[in-house]
Structure formats: structure tokens, C-alpha cells
Amino acid sequence: MTMTDRDARNAPELARTAVSGDSGRDALPSGAVRVLRDRLKANDPVWLGYHVLDRAAAKVSRFFDGRARARERARDLPGVNTREYNRMLWTAYDWSHDGEEWTPSVEWRESVVTEVLVPLLPSDADVLEIGPGAGRWTRELSPRARSLALADISERAIELCRERFAAENLSFLVTDGNTLPGVADGSIDFVWSFDVFLHIAPVDQKGYLRELARVMRSGAVAVIHHPGDGGSAEGWRSAMTAELFAELVADAGMRVHRQFSRWGAGDRFSLPNSGDVITVFGPPA
Ligand SMILES: C[S@@+](CC[C@H](N)C(=O)[O-])C[C@H]1O[C@@H](n2cnc3c(N)ncnc32)[C@H](O)[C@@H]1O
């Protein structure tokens, strides 16, 4: 089959339309007509009716989801990411795989440890991990820390960590979801939280950031993985954005050192979801 000049000119637009149409994203008007004609020819009118309605419904759904997320950020509402729901969900969760079900590969896990965690973790540090779950990252932090405080909203997660880690340098805390009672002012050198703030509402992240400003020593470093795109990606993500997180860090009197979502030689590793970000920050030295 040969391509006419017009086809060739329209090819990039058609490709974008086909791809975006398939993922339920916005269709481009001129390409869309041709794509729909092709789909009608290959299927039948009833199928096309369902298809068009499905695309329209997806667009309406995205619009209202965007409005709801914006309202959560503007009015300090938790949306679906309430503290109580987090507590219930993670308490009922099947932890039999220790959270390793979220690890894409052994190589990726190793890269998080050797290329993200270890270079940022000071030696002989007093460490705080927020949301350890069953201890996927705790097992890396525990042998490298002088002391390690584990804070989780789920009593079940804290019980699991108590059973799994017997080291004397560990302490355990069930939190209310946005404060750190019992963690002394200016007592922490390093904070780690991975796959946790993804599910915490911006209003509660704000609470934690104020608390981190209180408990971190000057020059301490926090490494927090959170949504960067307002939670539009899948996986019950909260409405946090990279920009809002940076603003909240500054409001709490701390400084952002870096925000990134890729690492390693040639940026060959990335967060499992492209909308997410890691922010490295802390109080001034
Ligand atoms: C997806 S799991 C991740 C666990 C672990 N960090 C990992 O990467 O395997 C989320 C964890 O965050 C905890 N969590 C959720 N909301 C929290 C909050 N507001 N404060 C502290 N922990 C929270 C949950 O109880 C659960 O242990």
C-alpha cells in the first residue's frame, strides 16, 4: 500500500489521534473523523455508538476528577485519601509478600538502595521512616542507621515490623496520619518515605512537613516519594503536585535540594509511575 502526499502530511496527526484515542485521551478533530470512519468500517454502528459514548464519558470523568483534585488542594480537603481510609486499607492489606509486589525487578530495587538511598544517607544517622509497611525499605535502613524510628498509621504495619526486626536501635510509633508525637525536636538526621505519600492527602502532607521541620536537625535530609502530577495517574494517588510539595517545604521553613523521577547511568531507572516524584529537602545547615 502506498501513502499519498495528504496521508503523509496527516500521518503524525493520525498517529497521535489513534494513540490518544486508544488510551481515552483527547482526539484531534481532523484525524478523529478518519479514525472513526475506519473504526466504523471495521466494526458496526452499535459498536461505534458504545465506543464514542465511552470516549465522551472518559473526557467528562477526567474533567470532574480534575475539578475535585483542584478543590482538595485549594480547600485542604482529603478527597478519597482520608487518614481513616488509609488506616483501614493498610490494616486489612495482605502483607504476605512484604510489599515486594511493588518492586518491579531485583535490579531496580538494588538501584534504589545504591543510587538513591545510600548516597543521601549520612553515616551514623538517627533515621525516621514514615510508612514502613512490612519493612521493604526498613531492612536496608536498619543496619545502616544509628537509630531508626518507624512511624505508620496502621498498627498492623507496626506489629509486622516489630515481629520482623529485632534490632535494639529501633523504635515504633503508630501515628494519627499527620503528626509525629514522641519524636523529639531536632533529633533526626535522615527521613525516608517511599510509596507512602502517594496515598496521603496534601493537607496531611502539609502537617507532616511542619512536623519534619520540627524534628529534623539543621542540615538533615528528607527523601520523600510523592505524586508529582496532581494524582491523575492510576493507583488511588493523592492530589499532590511537585510544585505544591516544593511550596509546602518552603512554607515549613525548609529547602528543596532536588526533585527527580529518574536515576542511574543514562537515567536508566525510574519510578514505577511516571507521574510520581522524589523530593530531597531539609532544614538549612
Ligand atoms: C503502599 S504501603 C508502602 C509500604 C512501604 N513503604 C513499602 O514501600 O513497601 C503504604 C504504607 O504507608 C502507610 N501510611 C498510609 N498513610 C499514612 C500516614 N498518613 N501516615 C503514616 N503512614 C501511612 C500505610 O499504613 C502503609 O504501611
The ligand as an ORCA input file, in Angstrom:
! r2SCAN-3c Opt
* xyz 0 1
  C       1.911      1.220     49.861
  S       2.399      0.910     51.515
  C       4.152      1.125     51.381
  C       4.929      0.463     52.478
  C       6.445      0.578     52.359
  N       6.890      1.950     52.446
  C       6.904     -0.025     51.065
  O       7.387      0.712     50.198
  O       6.769     -1.239     50.921
  C       1.858      2.386     52.342
  C       2.203      2.432     53.815
  O       2.004      3.768     54.284
  C       1.259      3.749     55.484
  N       0.513      5.010     55.581
  C      -0.543      5.424     54.842
  N      -0.938      6.643     55.220
  C      -0.109      7.023     56.221
  C       0.000      8.196     57.023
  N      -0.837      9.236     56.878
  N       0.980      8.238     57.940
  C       1.845      7.194     58.111
  N       1.781      6.062     57.392
  C       0.819      5.981     56.453
  C       0.377      2.522     55.356
  O      -0.124      2.068     56.592
  C       1.340      1.540     54.695
  O       2.139      0.888     55.645
*
